[in-house]
Amino acid sequence: MKNKERFAWAGLVLILFTTLVFRPVHAKAVSETAEKYLQLFHEVFGLMQNGYVETVDEEKVFLGAIKGMLGSLGDPHSSFLEEEEYRQMREETRGSFGGVGMEVAYTDGAIVVVSPIEDTPAMKAGILPQDRIVEIDGKSTSNLGYVEGIKLMRGKPGSSVSIKVERKNIKEPLQFTLVRENIKIRYVRSFFFEKEKVGYLRLNQFMGENTLEEFKKHLKSLADKKSEGLIVDLRMNPGGLLPLSVALSDIFLPEGLDIVSVRGRGGELADVSKSTGKGEKYTSIPLVVLINEGSASASEIFAGAIQDHKRGKIVGVTSFGKGSVQIVYPLSFGMAVKLTVQKYYTPSGKSLHGKGIQPDVTVKGIEPNEDDRFYLRKMSEKKLLDQLVSKYPEYNEQNFLNFEKALKEQGIKLSSDVARAVYKNKTQAEKERTMTDLELDPQLKKAVDLLSSKS
């Protein structure tokens, strides 16, 4: 897997949500059941207020009751946002926030990483999608819960936080110490493969005030270079804003096609978004969309629309499977509630919640298997990597072959692609590394090959 790339307030935008600036509709008259339990609530509060051995913090009690009410839904994406949490969430939607830089969900008593954000402490430390964060600064996330866990990971830039994660196929938990930064996200990047005449657009998240215009600007630049094919890279993209996903999908689809439908309680159809005839369109350029297990929500809307209308090929591995829509309702006193109100469906009527997008062409990224991990630990114990890099300090094919041979002589039997990734990453300065290194990115290489061969 190419280890560069964003579920980042570690979760308050974990998905697709629509931030609407209006207050909730007036509540309907309460049912008999609701009246019964409201009466019980008042009775318990009165007893606690008057009889508990310590003075009761009323603010804490009521906030706890509200959070407990939302928690009873069993939906990790519906939550109460206190004033500071709501402020931080609004900052993130504008593309800047403080923290370690990863998007998360809360599942089965643990905070689960959807994807790290590109060029952030979490990404640089090697945090991966599906890592389960089980401890933060020594505190169990099963006891902390979702919102409190996120609070602990945020903090002043320059301060550090200790995170323990469980990773699939690794027996012992991994410990990371991350130094917080002010996270500023660059949402759109592009590159042109001159020889193959293929354009490449990477979108880190469907967020940001100017992302649509930036995307169009990069797209036009690639078109001006006579791109004969286009790659849209949505790997590690956890989603974001529904309207932006629709607007970007619209660029590539002929007028009048369904992009996404949303259904509310009882499966009732709430809305269908269709492609328009407005603006500059790119409906004929050959297209490949890259996805992986860190692609979620709005990314899945985009990929699902392209796939269902056979507008392009989807390459990579099955996406995350996040198919619900949240609305953030502002409340009194600067607070808010984020509530799941709908689920979305692809043009063919598929719900992707818990299933994800299945690629047309499955290509796995470079990822060490169990044997590789064993030999990587042996290399670390022997400090073998530093020794061999000092002997072969410059990356080229001959030096790599010498490096690989020396490993085998020491009894280190790494698979060739993992050995190359380890050696190249160690010998190249970070500024020399690129997001389009085909040697280290089999998914991207496959996409380029598909477009350059017009298959």
Secondary structure as a PSIPRED ss2 file (coil, helix, strand):
# PSIPRED VFORMAT (PSIPRED V4.0)

   1 M C   1.000  0.000  0.000
   2 K C   1.000  0.000  0.000
   3 N C   1.000  0.000  0.000
   4 K C   1.000  0.000  0.000
   5 E C   1.000  0.000  0.000
   6 R C   1.000  0.000  0.000
   7 F C   1.000  0.000  0.000
   8 A C   1.000  0.000  0.000
   9 W E   0.000  0.000  1.000
  10 A C   1.000  0.000  0.000
  11 G C   1.000  0.000  0.000
  12 L C   1.000  0.000  0.000
  13 V C   1.000  0.000  0.000
  14 L C   1.000  0.000  0.000
  15 I C   1.000  0.000  0.000
  16 L C   1.000  0.000  0.000
  17 F E   0.000  0.000  1.000
  18 T E   0.000  0.000  1.000
  19 T E   0.000  0.000  1.000
  20 L C   1.000  0.000  0.000
  21 V C   1.000  0.000  0.000
  22 F C   1.000  0.000  0.000
  23 R C   1.000  0.000  0.000
  24 P C   1.000  0.000  0.000
  25 V C   1.000  0.000  0.000
  26 H C   1.000  0.000  0.000
  27 A C   1.000  0.000  0.000
  28 K C   1.000  0.000  0.000
  29 A C   1.000  0.000  0.000
  30 V C   1.000  0.000  0.000
  31 S C   1.000  0.000  0.000
  32 E H   0.000  1.000  0.000
  33 T H   0.000  1.000  0.000
  34 A H   0.000  1.000  0.000
  35 E H   0.000  1.000  0.000
  36 K H   0.000  1.000  0.000
  37 Y H   0.000  1.000  0.000
  38 L H   0.000  1.000  0.000
  39 Q H   0.000  1.000  0.000
  40 L H   0.000  1.000  0.000
  41 F H   0.000  1.000  0.000
  42 H H   0.000  1.000  0.000
  43 E H   0.000  1.000  0.000
  44 V H   0.000  1.000  0.000
  45 F H   0.000  1.000  0.000
  46 G H   0.000  1.000  0.000
  47 L H   0.000  1.000  0.000
  48 M H   0.000  1.000  0.000
  49 Q H   0.000  1.000  0.000
  50 N H   0.000  1.000  0.000
  51 G H   0.000  1.000  0.000
  52 Y C   1.000  0.000  0.000
  53 V C   1.000  0.000  0.000
  54 E C   1.000  0.000  0.000
  55 T C   1.000  0.000  0.000
  56 V C   1.000  0.000  0.000
  57 D C   1.000  0.000  0.000
  58 E H   0.000  1.000  0.000
  59 E H   0.000  1.000  0.000
  60 K H   0.000  1.000  0.000
  61 V H   0.000  1.000  0.000
  62 F H   0.000  1.000  0.000
  63 L H   0.000  1.000  0.000
  64 G H   0.000  1.000  0.000
  65 A H   0.000  1.000  0.000
  66 I H   0.000  1.000  0.000
  67 K H   0.000  1.000  0.000
  68 G H   0.000  1.000  0.000
  69 M H   0.000  1.000  0.000
  70 L H   0.000  1.000  0.000
  71 G H   0.000  1.000  0.000
  72 S C   1.000  0.000  0.000
  73 L C   1.000  0.000  0.000
  74 G C   1.000  0.000  0.000
  75 D C   1.000  0.000  0.000
  76 P C   1.000  0.000  0.000
  77 H C   1.000  0.000  0.000
  78 S C   1.000  0.000  0.000
  79 S E   0.000  0.000  1.000
  80 F E   0.000  0.000  1.000
  81 L E   0.000  0.000  1.000
  82 E C   1.000  0.000  0.000
  83 E H   0.000  1.000  0.000
  84 E H   0.000  1.000  0.000
  85 E H   0.000  1.000  0.000
  86 Y H   0.000  1.000  0.000
  87 R H   0.000  1.000  0.000
  88 Q H   0.000  1.000  0.000
  89 M H   0.000  1.000  0.000
  90 R H   0.000  1.000  0.000
  91 E H   0.000  1.000  0.000
  92 E H   0.000  1.000  0.000
  93 T H   0.000  1.000  0.000
  94 R C   1.000  0.000  0.000
  95 G C   1.000  0.000  0.000
  96 S E   0.000  0.000  1.000
  97 F E   0.000  0.000  1.000
  98 G E   0.000  0.000  1.000
  99 G E   0.000  0.000  1.000
 100 V C   1.000  0.000  0.000
 101 G C   1.000  0.000  0.000
 102 M E   0.000  0.000  1.000
 103 E E   0.000  0.000  1.000
 104 V E   0.000  0.000  1.000
 105 A E   0.000  0.000  1.000
 106 Y E   0.000  0.000  1.000
 107 T E   0.000  0.000  1.000
 108 D C   1.000  0.000  0.000
 109 G C   1.000  0.000  0.000
 110 A E   0.000  0.000  1.000
 111 I E   0.000  0.000  1.000
 112 V E   0.000  0.000  1.000
 113 V E   0.000  0.000  1.000
 114 V E   0.000  0.000  1.000
 115 S E   0.000  0.000  1.000
 116 P E   0.000  0.000  1.000
 117 I C   1.000  0.000  0.000
 118 E C   1.000  0.000  0.000
 119 D C   1.000  0.000  0.000
 120 T C   1.000  0.000  0.000
 121 P H   0.000  1.000  0.000
 122 A H   0.000  1.000  0.000
 123 M H   0.000  1.000  0.000
 124 K H   0.000  1.000  0.000
 125 A H   0.000  1.000  0.000
 126 G C   1.000  0.000  0.000
 127 I C   1.000  0.000  0.000
 128 L C   1.000  0.000  0.000
 129 P C   1.000  0.000  0.000
 130 Q C   1.000  0.000  0.000
 131 D C   1.000  0.000  0.000
 132 R E   0.000  0.000  1.000
 133 I E   0.000  0.000  1.000
 134 V E   0.000  0.000  1.000
 135 E E   0.000  0.000  1.000
 136 I E   0.000  0.000  1.000
 137 D C   1.000  0.000  0.000
 138 G C   1.000  0.000  0.000
 139 K E   0.000  0.000  1.000
 140 S E   0.000  0.000  1.000
 141 T H   0.000  1.000  0.000
 142 S H   0.000  1.000  0.000
 143 N H   0.000  1.000  0.000
 144 L H   0.000  1.000  0.000
 145 G C   1.000  0.000  0.000
 146 Y H   0.000  1.000  0.000
 147 V H   0.000  1.000  0.000
 148 E H   0.000  1.000  0.000
 149 G H   0.000  1.000  0.000
 150 I H   0.000  1.000  0.000
 151 K H   0.000  1.000  0.000
 152 L H   0.000  1.000  0.000
 153 M H   0.000  1.000  0.000
 154 R C   1.000  0.000  0.000
 155 G C   1.000  0.000  0.000
 156 K C   1.000  0.000  0.000
 157 P C   1.000  0.000  0.000
 158 G C   1.000  0.000  0.000
 159 S C   1.000  0.000  0.000
 160 S E   0.000  0.000  1.000
 161 V E   0.000  0.000  1.000
 162 S E   0.000  0.000  1.000
 163 I E   0.000  0.000  1.000
 164 K E   0.000  0.000  1.000
 165 V E   0.000  0.000  1.000
 166 E E   0.000  0.000  1.000
 167 R C   1.000  0.000  0.000
 168 K C   1.000  0.000  0.000
 169 N C   1.000  0.000  0.000
 170 I C   1.000  0.000  0.000
 171 K C   1.000  0.000  0.000
 172 E C   1.000  0.000  0.000
 173 P C   1.000  0.000  0.000
 174 L E   0.000  0.000  1.000
 175 Q E   0.000  0.000  1.000
 176 F E   0.000  0.000  1.000
 177 T E   0.000  0.000  1.000
 178 L E   0.000  0.000  1.000
 179 V E   0.000  0.000  1.000
 180 R C   1.000  0.000  0.000
 181 E E   0.000  0.000  1.000
 182 N E   0.000  0.000  1.000
 183 I E   0.000  0.000  1.000
 184 K E   0.000  0.000  1.000
 185 I C   1.000  0.000  0.000
 186 R C   1.000  0.000  0.000
 187 Y C   1.000  0.000  0.000
 188 V E   0.000  0.000  1.000
 189 R E   0.000  0.000  1.000
 190 S E   0.000  0.000  1.000
 191 F E   0.000  0.000  1.000
 192 F E   0.000  0.000  1.000
 193 F E   0.000  0.000  1.000
 194 E C   1.000  0.000  0.000
 195 K C   1.000  0.000  0.000
 196 E C   1.000  0.000  0.000
 197 K C   1.000  0.000  0.000
 198 V E   0.000  0.000  1.000
 199 G E   0.000  0.000  1.000
 200 Y E   0.000  0.000  1.000
 201 L E   0.000  0.000  1.000
 202 R E   0.000  0.000  1.000
 203 L E   0.000  0.000  1.000
 204 N C   1.000  0.000  0.000
 205 Q C   1.000  0.000  0.000
 206 F E   0.000  0.000  1.000
 207 M C   1.000  0.000  0.000
 208 G C   1.000  0.000  0.000
 209 E C   1.000  0.000  0.000
 210 N C   1.000  0.000  0.000
 211 T H   0.000  1.000  0.000
 212 L H   0.000  1.000  0.000
 213 E H   0.000  1.000  0.000
 214 E H   0.000  1.000  0.000
 215 F H   0.000  1.000  0.000
 216 K H   0.000  1.000  0.000
 217 K H   0.000  1.000  0.000
 218 H H   0.000  1.000  0.000
 219 L H   0.000  1.000  0.000
 220 K H   0.000  1.000  0.000
 221 S H   0.000  1.000  0.000
 222 L H   0.000  1.000  0.000
 223 A H   0.000  1.000  0.000
 224 D H   0.000  1.000  0.000
 225 K C   1.000  0.000  0.000
 226 K C   1.000  0.000  0.000
 227 S C   1.000  0.000  0.000
 228 E C   1.000  0.000  0.000
 229 G E   0.000  0.000  1.000
 230 L E   0.000  0.000  1.000
 231 I E   0.000  0.000  1.000
 232 V E   0.000  0.000  1.000
 233 D E   0.000  0.000  1.000
 234 L C   1.000  0.000  0.000
 235 R C   1.000  0.000  0.000
 236 M C   1.000  0.000  0.000
 237 N C   1.000  0.000  0.000
 238 P C   1.000  0.000  0.000
 239 G C   1.000  0.000  0.000
 240 G E   0.000  0.000  1.000
 241 L C   1.000  0.000  0.000
 242 L H   0.000  1.000  0.000
 243 P H   0.000  1.000  0.000
 244 L H   0.000  1.000  0.000
 245 S H   0.000  1.000  0.000
 246 V H   0.000  1.000  0.000
 247 A H   0.000  1.000  0.000
 248 L H   0.000  1.000  0.000
 249 S H   0.000  1.000  0.000
 250 D H   0.000  1.000  0.000
 251 I H   0.000  1.000  0.000
 252 F H   0.000  1.000  0.000
 253 L C   1.000  0.000  0.000
 254 P C   1.000  0.000  0.000
 255 E C   1.000  0.000  0.000
 256 G C   1.000  0.000  0.000
 257 L C   1.000  0.000  0.000
 258 D E   0.000  0.000  1.000
 259 I E   0.000  0.000  1.000
 260 V E   0.000  0.000  1.000
 261 S E   0.000  0.000  1.000
 262 V E   0.000  0.000  1.000
 263 R E   0.000  0.000  1.000
 264 G C   1.000  0.000  0.000
 265 R H   0.000  1.000  0.000
 266 G H   0.000  1.000  0.000
 267 G H   0.000  1.000  0.000
 268 E C   1.000  0.000  0.000
 269 L E   0.000  0.000  1.000
 270 A E   0.000  0.000  1.000
 271 D E   0.000  0.000  1.000
 272 V E   0.000  0.000  1.000
 273 S E   0.000  0.000  1.000
 274 K E   0.000  0.000  1.000
 275 S C   1.000  0.000  0.000
 276 T C   1.000  0.000  0.000
 277 G C   1.000  0.000  0.000
 278 K C   1.000  0.000  0.000
 279 G C   1.000  0.000  0.000
 280 E C   1.000  0.000  0.000
 281 K C   1.000  0.000  0.000
 282 Y C   1.000  0.000  0.000
 283 T C   1.000  0.000  0.000
 284 S C   1.000  0.000  0.000
 285 I C   1.000  0.000  0.000
 286 P C   1.000  0.000  0.000
 287 L E   0.000  0.000  1.000
 288 V E   0.000  0.000  1.000
 289 V E   0.000  0.000  1.000
 290 L E   0.000  0.000  1.000
 291 I E   0.000  0.000  1.000
 292 N C   1.000  0.000  0.000
 293 E C   1.000  0.000  0.000
 294 G C   1.000  0.000  0.000
 295 S C   1.000  0.000  0.000
 296 A C   1.000  0.000  0.000
 297 S C   1.000  0.000  0.000
 298 A H   0.000  1.000  0.000
 299 S H   0.000  1.000  0.000
 300 E H   0.000  1.000  0.000
 301 I H   0.000  1.000  0.000
 302 F H   0.000  1.000  0.000
 303 A H   0.000  1.000  0.000
 304 G H   0.000  1.000  0.000
 305 A H   0.000  1.000  0.000
 306 I H   0.000  1.000  0.000
 307 Q H   0.000  1.000  0.000
 308 D H   0.000  1.000  0.000
 309 H C   1.000  0.000  0.000
 310 K C   1.000  0.000  0.000
 311 R C   1.000  0.000  0.000
 312 G C   1.000  0.000  0.000
 313 K E   0.000  0.000  1.000
 314 I E   0.000  0.000  1.000
 315 V E   0.000  0.000  1.000
 316 G E   0.000  0.000  1.000
 317 V C   1.000  0.000  0.000
 318 T C   1.000  0.000  0.000
 319 S C   1.000  0.000  0.000
 320 F C   1.000  0.000  0.000
 321 G C   1.000  0.000  0.000
 322 K C   1.000  0.000  0.000
 323 G C   1.000  0.000  0.000
 324 S E   0.000  0.000  1.000
 325 V E   0.000  0.000  1.000
 326 Q E   0.000  0.000  1.000
 327 I E   0.000  0.000  1.000
 328 V E   0.000  0.000  1.000
 329 Y E   0.000  0.000  1.000
 330 P E   0.000  0.000  1.000
 331 L C   1.000  0.000  0.000
 332 S H   0.000  1.000  0.000
 333 F H   0.000  1.000  0.000
 334 G H   0.000  1.000  0.000
 335 M C   1.000  0.000  0.000
 336 A E   0.000  0.000  1.000
 337 V E   0.000  0.000  1.000
 338 K E   0.000  0.000  1.000
 339 L E   0.000  0.000  1.000
 340 T E   0.000  0.000  1.000
 341 V E   0.000  0.000  1.000
 342 Q E   0.000  0.000  1.000
 343 K E   0.000  0.000  1.000
 344 Y E   0.000  0.000  1.000
 345 Y E   0.000  0.000  1.000
 346 T C   1.000  0.000  0.000
 347 P C   1.000  0.000  0.000
 348 S C   1.000  0.000  0.000
 349 G C   1.000  0.000  0.000
 350 K C   1.000  0.000  0.000
 351 S E   0.000  0.000  1.000
 352 L C   1.000  0.000  0.000
 353 H C   1.000  0.000  0.000
 354 G C   1.000  0.000  0.000
 355 K C   1.000  0.000  0.000
 356 G C   1.000  0.000  0.000
 357 I C   1.000  0.000  0.000
 358 Q C   1.000  0.000  0.000
 359 P C   1.000  0.000  0.000
 360 D C   1.000  0.000  0.000
 361 V E   0.000  0.000  1.000
 362 T E   0.000  0.000  1.000
 363 V C   1.000  0.000  0.000
 364 K C   1.000  0.000  0.000
 365 G C   1.000  0.000  0.000
 366 I C   1.000  0.000  0.000
 367 E C   1.000  0.000  0.000
 368 P C   1.000  0.000  0.000
 369 N C   1.000  0.000  0.000
 370 E H   0.000  1.000  0.000
 371 D H   0.000  1.000  0.000
 372 D H   0.000  1.000  0.000
 373 R H   0.000  1.000  0.000
 374 F H   0.000  1.000  0.000
 375 Y H   0.000  1.000  0.000
 376 L H   0.000  1.000  0.000
 377 R H   0.000  1.000  0.000
 378 K H   0.000  1.000  0.000
 379 M H   0.000  1.000  0.000
 380 S H   0.000  1.000  0.000
 381 E H   0.000  1.000  0.000
 382 K H   0.000  1.000  0.000
 383 K C   1.000  0.000  0.000
 384 L H   0.000  1.000  0.000
 385 L H   0.000  1.000  0.000
 386 D H   0.000  1.000  0.000
 387 Q H   0.000  1.000  0.000
 388 L H   0.000  1.000  0.000
 389 V H   0.000  1.000  0.000
 390 S H   0.000  1.000  0.000
 391 K H   0.000  1.000  0.000
 392 Y C   1.000  0.000  0.000
 393 P C   1.000  0.000  0.000
 394 E C   1.000  0.000  0.000
 395 Y C   1.000  0.000  0.000
 396 N C   1.000  0.000  0.000
 397 E H   0.000  1.000  0.000
 398 Q H   0.000  1.000  0.000
 399 N H   0.000  1.000  0.000
 400 F H   0.000  1.000  0.000
 401 L H   0.000  1.000  0.000
 402 N H   0.000  1.000  0.000
 403 F H   0.000  1.000  0.000
 404 E H   0.000  1.000  0.000
 405 K H   0.000  1.000  0.000
 406 A H   0.000  1.000  0.000
 407 L H   0.000  1.000  0.000
 408 K H   0.000  1.000  0.000
 409 E H   0.000  1.000  0.000
 410 Q C   1.000  0.000  0.000
 411 G C   1.000  0.000  0.000
 412 I C   1.000  0.000  0.000
 413 K C   1.000  0.000  0.000
 414 L C   1.000  0.000  0.000
 415 S C   1.000  0.000  0.000
 416 S H   0.000  1.000  0.000
 417 D H   0.000  1.000  0.000
 418 V H   0.000  1.000  0.000
 419 A H   0.000  1.000  0.000
 420 R H   0.000  1.000  0.000
 421 A H   0.000  1.000  0.000
 422 V H   0.000  1.000  0.000
 423 Y H   0.000  1.000  0.000
 424 K H   0.000  1.000  0.000
 425 N H   0.000  1.000  0.000
 426 K H   0.000  1.000  0.000
 427 T H   0.000  1.000  0.000
 428 Q C   1.000  0.000  0.000
 429 A C   1.000  0.000  0.000
 430 E H   0.000  1.000  0.000
 431 K H   0.000  1.000  0.000
 432 E H   0.000  1.000  0.000
 433 R C   1.000  0.000  0.000
 434 T C   1.000  0.000  0.000
 435 M C   1.000  0.000  0.000
 436 T C   1.000  0.000  0.000
 437 D C   1.000  0.000  0.000
 438 L H   0.000  1.000  0.000
 439 E H   0.000  1.000  0.000
 440 L H   0.000  1.000  0.000
 441 D C   1.000  0.000  0.000
 442 P H   0.000  1.000  0.000
 443 Q H   0.000  1.000  0.000
 444 L H   0.000  1.000  0.000
 445 K H   0.000  1.000  0.000
 446 K H   0.000  1.000  0.000
 447 A H   0.000  1.000  0.000
 448 V H   0.000  1.000  0.000
 449 D H   0.000  1.000  0.000
 450 L H   0.000  1.000  0.000
 451 L H   0.000  1.000  0.000
 452 S H   0.000  1.000  0.000
 453 S C   1.000  0.000  0.000
 454 K C   1.000  0.000  0.000
 455 S C   1.000  0.000  0.000
